Amino acid sequence: MATIQESIYDLRLLDELARDSNPINDLHPLVKLTTTAVFLVVVVSYDRYQVSGLLPLLLYPVVIYALSSLPLSQVLKRIGWVLPLLIGIGIFNPLFDNHQVDLLGRTVSAGWLTFLSILLKGVLTVAAAVLLIATTGIDRLGWAMRMIKIPKLLVLQLLLTYRYIGVLGEELARMLRAYSLRAPGQKGIKAEAWGSFAGGLLLRSFDRAQRVYAAMVLRSFDGDYHVGQLRPASRHDAVFMVGWSLYFVGVRMVDIPVWLGSLLVGGLNM
């Protein structure tokens, strides 16, 4: 139950952090969404054997984190959640893709390159997504999605699902607390009670959803999710988006670590 409460706290913490005023949080949401989209497209466009070319892209999440007021633990925690999945996906690549390549002067299986590429791509994409939500907030992010004409139904589904995760977690915590009070000293829920417990959670979720919807209708909900008016984008926002987009494209076109290495080796040979 403590884990559920911590998860609810972490979920709400992102919205709280997005309300802080700092150079990244104050950027226009559409600018951050567009920049992150360009970043993700560039990351996934790399070949499976390219690892060194991805390294300069680490600069983007590092700079965004440094200019924001986010606690490092929150970012690392969310990256850690997907690491087992990434490792599970790529760990068998050295067995299936076993032709030999040269890596840092050593001959290794090409599967290790694909494994490192998958791992690095996953870390970059998750870090960018976490930083986007934590510096923008789900409401302003939804508004930015509507500005680029993403269908209203999809945006509303995303926002309500995000909000209802916390509601569902609260209901689950209440049921676990009630169960533990009726079965003191017992660890977990007995296997024979799993079905009735899940059914009870489902019924309570339906009832809570109906009450949430009724409250939304009483507050003039008309099928759209209004978060107020956003300020227009400024020159500073445009510089941020164009500058980072050019950097991403430049990094994609030129493998900077390889270029620097060849330049260094050439200078030493002279």
C-alpha positions in Angstrom: 0.0 0.0 0.0 2.9 2.3 0.7 4.1 1.7 -2.8 0.7 2.8 -4.2 0.8 6.0 -2.2 4.3 6.7 -3.4 3.2 6.2 -7.0 0.3 8.6 -6.6 2.6 11.1 -5.0 5.2 10.8 -7.8 2.4 11.2 -10.4 1.2 14.4 -8.8 4.7 15.6 -8.2 5.2 16.0 -11.9 2.3 18.4 -12.2 3.6 20.4 -9.1 7.0 20.7 -10.6 5.6 21.9 -13.9 4.1 24.9 -12.1 7.5 26.2 -11.0 8.9 29.2 -12.9 12.3 28.5 -14.6 13.7 29.0 -18.1 12.3 25.7 -19.3 8.9 25.6 -17.6 8.2 29.1 -18.9 8.7 28.1 -22.6 5.6 27.8 -24.7 4.2 24.2 -24.5 3.9 23.9 -28.3 7.6 24.8 -28.7 8.6 22.1 -26.2 6.3 19.5 -27.8 7.7 20.3 -31.3 11.3 20.2 -30.2 10.8 16.9 -28.3 9.1 15.4 -31.4 12.0 16.4 -33.6 14.4 14.9 -31.0 12.5 11.6 -30.9 12.4 11.4 -34.7 16.2 11.9 -34.9 16.8 9.4 -32.2 14.8 6.6 -33.8 16.2 7.3 -37.3 19.7 6.0 -36.4 20.8 2.6 -37.7 20.9 -0.3 -35.3 24.7 -0.4 -35.4 25.2 3.3 -34.7 26.1 4.1 -31.1 28.7 6.9 -31.2 26.3 9.1 -33.3 23.7 9.0 -30.5 26.1 10.2 -27.8 25.9 14.0 -28.7 22.1 13.8 -28.3 22.7 13.3 -24.6 23.3 17.0 -24.4 19.6 17.9 -24.9 18.2 16.1 -21.8 21.2 17.2 -19.8 20.7 20.9 -20.6 16.9 20.7 -20.1 17.4 19.1 -16.7 20.1 21.6 -15.7 17.9 24.6 -16.6 14.8 23.2 -14.9 14.1 22.6 -11.2 13.5 18.9 -11.4 15.0 16.6 -8.7 17.4 14.1 -10.4 15.9 11.2 -8.5 12.5 11.6 -10.2 14.1 11.5 -13.7 16.4 8.6 -12.9 13.5 6.6 -11.2 11.4 6.8 -14.4 14.3 5.8 -16.6 15.0 2.9 -14.2 11.5 1.6 -14.7 12.1 0.9 -18.4 15.7 -0.4 -18.1 14.7 -4.0 -17.4 12.5 -3.9 -20.5 15.3 -2.5 -22.7 17.8 -5.0 -21.4 15.3 -7.8 -22.0 14.8 -6.7 -25.6 18.4 -6.4 -26.5 20.3 -8.8 -24.3 20.0 -11.7 -26.8 21.1 -9.7 -29.8 24.8 -10.8 -29.3 23.6 -14.4 -29.8 21.5 -13.8 -33.0 23.7 -11.1 -34.6 27.1 -12.6 -34.0 29.2 -11.5 -36.9 32.4 -9.7 -35.8 33.0 -5.9 -35.9 35.8 -3.7 -34.6 34.9 -1.6 -31.5 37.5 0.6 -29.9 40.3 -1.6 -31.3 38.7 -4.9 -30.2 36.8 -7.4 -32.2 33.3 -8.0 -30.7 29.9 -9.4 -31.8 27.8 -6.9 -33.7 25.0 -7.8 -31.4 26.6 -5.8 -28.7 26.4 -2.7 -30.9 22.6 -3.3 -31.4 22.2 -3.9 -27.7 23.9 -0.6 -26.8 22.0 1.2 -29.5 18.6 -0.1 -28.1 19.7 0.8 -24.6 20.8 4.3 -25.5 17.8 5.0 -27.7 15.4 3.9 -24.9 17.2 6.1 -22.3 17.1 9.1 -24.6 13.4 8.8 -25.5 12.2 8.1 -22.0 14.3 11.0 -20.6 12.9 13.4 -23.2 9.3 12.3 -22.5 9.7 12.6 -18.7 11.3 16.0 -19.0 8.6 17.2 -21.4 5.8 16.2 -19.0 7.6 17.4 -15.9 8.4 20.8 -17.3 5.1 21.4 -19.2 2.3 19.6 -17.2 -0.3 17.3 -18.8 -2.9 20.1 -19.2 -0.7 22.4 -21.1 0.7 19.5 -23.1 -2.8 18.6 -24.1 -3.5 22.1 -25.2 -0.4 22.1 -27.3 -1.5 18.9 -29.0 -4.9 20.5 -29.8 -3.0 23.4 -31.4 -1.4 21.1 -33.9 -4.8 19.7 -34.7 -4.5 16.3 -33.0 -8.1 15.0 -32.8 -10.0 16.2 -29.7 -11.1 12.7 -28.8 -7.5 11.4 -28.6 -6.3 14.3 -26.5 -9.3 14.0 -24.2 -8.7 10.3 -23.8 -5.0 10.9 -22.9 -5.8 13.6 -20.4 -8.6 11.7 -18.6 -6.6 8.5 -18.6 -3.6 10.3 -17.0 -5.9 11.9 -14.4 -7.8 8.7 -13.7 -4.7 6.7 -12.9 -4.5 8.7 -9.6 -8.2 8.1 -8.9 -7.8 4.4 -9.5 -4.8 4.3 -7.3 -6.7 6.0 -4.4 -9.5 3.4 -4.7 -7.0 0.6 -4.7 -5.2 2.0 -1.6 -8.6 2.3 0.2 -9.5 -1.3 -0.6 -6.0 -2.6 0.5 -6.3 -0.6 3.7 -9.8 -2.1 4.4 -8.5 -5.6 3.6 -5.5 -5.3 5.9 -7.8 -4.1 8.8 -10.0 -7.1 8.4 -7.0 -9.5 8.1 -4.3 -8.2 10.6 -0.9 -9.7 10.3 -1.6 -11.2 6.9 0.9 -10.4 4.1 -0.8 -9.6 0.8 -4.2 -10.8 -0.4 -5.1 -14.5 -0.3 -5.3 -16.2 -3.8 -9.0 -17.1 -3.2 -9.8 -13.4 -2.7 -8.2 -12.1 -5.8 -11.3 -12.5 -8.0 -13.7 -10.7 -5.6 -11.1 -8.0 -4.9 -10.6 -7.3 -8.6 -14.4 -7.3 -9.1 -14.9 -4.9 -6.2 -12.2 -2.6 -7.6 -13.8 -2.6 -11.0 -17.3 -1.8 -9.5 -15.8 1.0 -7.4 -14.0 2.4 -10.4 -17.2 2.5 -12.4 -19.0 4.3 -9.6 -16.2 6.8 -9.1 -16.0 7.4 -12.9 -19.7 8.2 -13.0 -19.4 10.6 -10.1 -16.4 12.3 -11.8 -18.3 12.6 -15.0 -21.3 14.1 -13.3 -19.1 16.6 -11.6 -17.6 17.6 -14.9 -21.0 18.0 -16.5 -22.1 20.3 -13.7 -19.0 22.4 -14.5 -20.2 22.8 -18.1 -18.1 20.1 -19.6 -18.9 20.0 -23.4 -16.5 17.4 -24.7 -13.5 19.6 -24.7 -10.8 20.0 -22.0 -10.3 23.7 -21.4 -7.2 24.8 -19.5 -7.4 28.5 -20.1 -5.6 30.7 -22.6 -1.9 30.4 -23.3 0.4 33.3 -24.1 1.5 33.5 -27.7 5.0 32.2 -28.6 7.8 34.7 -28.2 11.1 35.2 -30.1 12.9 33.4 -27.2 10.6 30.3 -27.8 11.4 30.4 -31.6 15.1 30.6 -30.9 14.9 27.6 -28.6 13.0 25.4 -31.1 15.0 26.4 -34.2 18.4 26.2 -32.4 17.8 22.7 -30.9 16.3 21.4 -34.2 19.3 22.5 -36.2 21.5 20.9 -33.6 19.6 17.6 -33.9 19.8 17.6 -37.7 23.5 18.5 -37.6 24.3 15.7 -35.2 22.3 13.3 -37.4 24.3 14.3 -40.5 27.7 14.3 -38.9 29.0 11.6 -36.5 30.7 14.1 -34.2 32.6 11.5 -32.0 34.0 9.8 -35.1 34.8 13.2 -36.7 36.6 14.4 -33.6 38.5 11.1 -33.3 39.7 11.3 -36.9 40.6 14.9 -36.4 42.6 14.1 -33.3 44.4 11.1 -34.9 45.2 13.2 -38.0 46.7 15.9 -35.8 48.8 13.4 -33.9 50.1 11.8 -37.1 51.3 15.2 -38.3 
